[in-house]
Amino acid sequence: MFTITDYYNLLDFKGDIFDAIQDYGMPFSELINGLYNNFIDNTTKADQQTAHNFFNASEASKRHVLDLVNMWAYDSISHGI
């Protein structure tokens, strides 16, 4: 099962996401929870399972999951979660 801890470990805290986290003005745990829920709501169970077993996944699967994590984080932030 893909957990919020799994999500947190995959999130890129550099660049725009880091800036948005600093500027958002909501408690960090609330922000992470919102990003996680948006990811869960918009990805397949297979992608979530790959994310959960990230370090055992193929390089292509890792890249795909990281792209999804970043895409949905940017989407969440840009639309106000």
Backbone torsions as a table, in degrees:
resi	resn	phi	psi	omega
1	MET	NA	132.1	179.7
2	PHE	-78.1	120.9	-175.2
3	THR	-107.6	169.3	177.3
4	ILE	-64.4	-30.5	176.1
5	THR	-65.8	-42.1	175.2
6	ASP	-57.4	-46.1	-178.6
7	TYR	-61.3	-48.9	-179.3
8	TYR	-56.3	-41.2	-178.6
9	ASN	-67.8	-23.2	-178.9
10	LEU	-94.4	-17.5	-175.6
11	LEU	-69.2	134.8	179.6
12	ASP	-86.1	112.2	-177.6
13	PHE	-92.2	29.3	177.4
14	LYS	-113.0	168.0	172.2
15	GLY	62.4	-138.7	-173.3
16	ASP	-62.3	-37.8	-179.5
17	ILE	-64.4	-44.6	179.1
18	PHE	-61.8	-44.6	178.7
19	ASP	-60.7	-43.4	-179.6
20	ALA	-65.5	-39.8	178.5
21	ILE	-61.6	-42.2	179.7
22	GLN	-67.9	-35.9	-174.0
23	ASP	-92.5	-10.7	-169.0
24	TYR	-68.2	-34.9	176.3
25	GLY	81.6	16.1	175.1
26	MET	-117.4	159.9	178.7
27	PRO	-56.7	139.6	-176.0
28	PHE	-55.7	-44.5	-178.3
29	SER	-63.2	-36.1	178.1
30	GLU	-67.5	-40.4	177.9
31	LEU	-63.2	-48.0	-179.8
32	ILE	-62.0	-41.1	178.7
33	ASN	-62.0	-41.5	177.9
34	GLY	-64.8	-42.7	178.0
35	LEU	-63.2	-44.2	179.4
36	TYR	-60.6	-47.4	-178.9
37	ASN	-62.5	-38.6	177.6
38	ASN	-64.5	-40.8	177.3
39	PHE	-61.7	-47.0	-179.8
40	ILE	-61.6	-41.9	-177.8
41	ASP	-69.0	-21.0	-171.0
42	ASN	-120.1	12.5	177.5
43	THR	-128.2	161.4	-179.4
44	THR	-79.6	160.3	175.3
45	LYS	-60.5	-35.2	179.4
46	ALA	-64.1	-43.2	177.6
47	ASP	-65.2	-38.7	178.4
48	GLN	-65.9	-38.7	178.0
49	GLN	-66.6	-40.7	176.1
50	THR	-61.8	-41.2	178.4
51	ALA	-63.7	-38.6	179.0
52	HIS	-65.2	-40.0	179.9
53	ASN	-101.6	36.5	-170.1
54	PHE	-51.4	-46.6	-172.9
55	PHE	-74.3	-11.2	175.2
56	ASN	-100.9	-1.1	-177.0
57	ALA	-81.5	161.3	175.6
58	SER	-69.3	163.2	179.8
59	GLU	-61.0	-39.6	179.4
60	ALA	-64.2	-41.0	178.8
61	SER	-67.4	-39.7	177.0
62	LYS	-60.3	-46.5	-179.7
63	ARG	-61.4	-44.4	179.7
64	HIS	-59.2	-46.9	-178.6
65	VAL	-65.9	-43.3	178.6
66	LEU	-63.4	-37.3	176.2
67	ASP	-62.5	-41.3	178.1
68	LEU	-65.9	-44.2	179.5
69	VAL	-57.7	-49.7	-178.2
70	ASN	-67.6	-41.5	-179.3
71	MET	-61.0	-47.8	-177.5
72	TRP	-73.0	-27.9	174.7
73	ALA	-67.2	-46.8	177.5
74	TYR	-61.0	-41.6	179.2
75	ASP	-61.6	-46.2	-179.7
76	SER	-60.2	-46.7	-177.1
77	ILE	-67.4	-44.2	-176.8
78	SER	-68.2	-23.8	178.7
79	HIS	-104.5	14.6	176.0
80	GLY	73.1	28.1	-179.2
81	ILE	49.9	NA	NA
